[in-house]
Amino acid sequence: MSSVESNSSATSIAVPPGVSASSDVVARLEEIRKTYYMGQLSVEVLHGISLDFYAGDYISIMGPSGCGKSTLMNILGCLDQPTSGKYFLGEEDTSQMNDDDLSSIRGARLGFIFQSYNLIQQLNVLENIEMPLFYQGYGEEESHEIAMQLAARVGLAERVDHKPFELSGGQQQRVAIARALSVDPLIILADEPTGNLDSRSGAEILNLFDELHGQGKTLIMVTHSDELAERSKRQIRLLDGKVESDERS
Amino acid sequence: MSDLSLQASRVSERSRGKPQPVFNFVRFKKITEVGLKSIYSHGLRSLLTVLGIVIGVAAVIAMLAVSEGASYEAQQQFRDLGASNILLKSVKPVEVEQSSNQGFGPPQTIIYGLTYSDLRTIEQTIPGVNNVIASRIVKKNVWNLGRSMNTDVVGTAVDYPVSRNYNLRLGRFFSQAELRDHANVVVLSDEVAQQLFPIDSPLNKSLRIDGDYYNIVGVMESEGFSNLGQNQAGSSNAAPSRIFMPITSSRTRFGETTTRQTAGGMESETVELHEAIIQLDNQDTVIEVGEVIEQILARRHDDVDYSVEVPLALLRQAEESALRDQIVAGAIAGISLLVGGIGIMNIMLASVTERTREIGIRRALGAKKKDIITQFLIEAVILSGVGGLIGVVLGITIPFIISLFWGMTTIVTPLAPILAFSISALIGVIFGIYPSMRAADMDPVEALRHE
């Protein structure tokens, strides 16, 4: 099993109970700091965050607005680079990567689920699901096959020809989940996945997350809803750019 | 756990980066599809955007076709004058004209122009001279019973029509025997025939000049075309209507001195020959021979009372000016292409702003900067390419319509559409680069946040 060496010198939380001891670290944050510069002013948003994420875990990151959740999420998603510190995704340190390598690693190892779904309106369901695959250089038939399977898995096999605006919010979010799964990512990152949904659709999405967790996917979810967080296995609370608490349920 | 290990192995395989080919056809195809969809979904806007390119390309092709046709026509006219010919003409020198208008007393006779001995010298000293056709041109009133018209009477040799690519419509030209015998025969130009014989055929009828009657043996084709050529060649005494007779007859009947009534009194002039066509064996040396003839005549004449015209040299000039016309036409059309390109850049910039969110999504899902650049560049090229294609169709149709309705000669050379289309595609690339770079340089986080 390919993995990060477990005898890493970095300080890390001990493998928590409930997660198999043989679990691997899929992502590791080491002393992550992020400072934004606005002219003369500089604001440090993250003040040295160190976290390990294990394969197959279901994590929620919570905290009030302005605590640095979004910034942390952007760094986890390789959309942004930390000012200092190291971020290992799989075995590689992404904090020094150039733009092209970051794009590759985003496409290959991460799946994104957004609050506002972020589907591309001109493309139909199937094409939306396929899209990340083309950037990874998959062939047309292979992509098609994978996308069809995933559409069926999220219960939209009948709707693959529809455009996003012809679908309900819940359905759109399910397309987004299928899209996130298409490259079989190391981690699925969800940013307020139920924020735009009514409670019933929201529940459906959360059930789908539970299912994914049951199948061994690694999920990291940003939310400020305690209700959502309770369904996850590990709850990390941020306050003012620091980890306030890190618990398992 | 087996699922996990599968995942891990797949991940490591992918994350190492499947060796990606430099050119990925599937990706290229997908990007093109997306580009087409986006253009199609904004149908009217796309159409308006490419209008500049359409007009530019159509203008390039149509203008080139028209100027190509015009230059072909001009060249054809000079060719009709004979590419291996040199035309000599008598010209009344300016100084002589002034002196003759001074003072009273009996009218002085002005003597000027080409002489037989000039032509003999030319024929004897210059090798390669095939034939020399000398002409005398006298203005006369010609009569058919009550009808009359003032026209040029050209006394010339039997080879005249051949040397000028000038064909007969009816009858024949006068013969060598008639030339020898100073016969009273004439050949009419089409214009004269129609004027004097509006109803019946003039063949074998006679007409009167001064006191003598002349038998009509032939009628020439309408001069319209070749006459235009002569005007363009700078011929000052190219008359719209003429009649032809043997040069011997002309000399015998009208003499060499013509007298005219002018405002100041009488004016008379003596001209041996008005015009001469010197035919060479081939056209390779015709320009040089023209210069030699000019030198010979300069030595033999005190005044410049002659002109030397080399149709081939004029043809070369016409070709040069045609080229200049084409460059000007091309530049004007090029400007409209440029404007079209700016239109495309404008709309691409709008499109980039409009689709900021999409760019953010694509970047988050693994698109590299170069993927984004390719996407927008392909869109720009598709836009300008489609515009170019429409332009090519229009550009080929317009000259066709011009030919059909105005009878102008237009020539669409295969190069013009190819050139215009390539330029339009190139414009797509050039004016697509900046918007594409803007799209690619967006910060993914910002782009995703964009509403």
Interface residues (C-beta under 8 A of the other chain):
Chain A: M1 S2 S3 S20 S22 D24 A55 G56 N74 G77 L79 D80 G90 E92 D99 D100 S103 S104 I105 R106 G107 A108 R109 F112 F114 N118 L119 I120 Q122 L123 M131 P132 F134 Y135 Q136 G137 Y138 G139 E140 S143 R179 V183 D184 P185 L186 Q215 G216 K217
Chain B: M1 D3 L4 S5 Q7 A8 S9 R10 V11 S12 R14 S15 G17 K18 Q20 P21 N24 V26 R27 K29 K30 V34 K37 S38 S41 R357 E358 G360 I361 R362 R363 A364 L365 G366 A367 K368 K369 K370 D371 P444 V445 L448
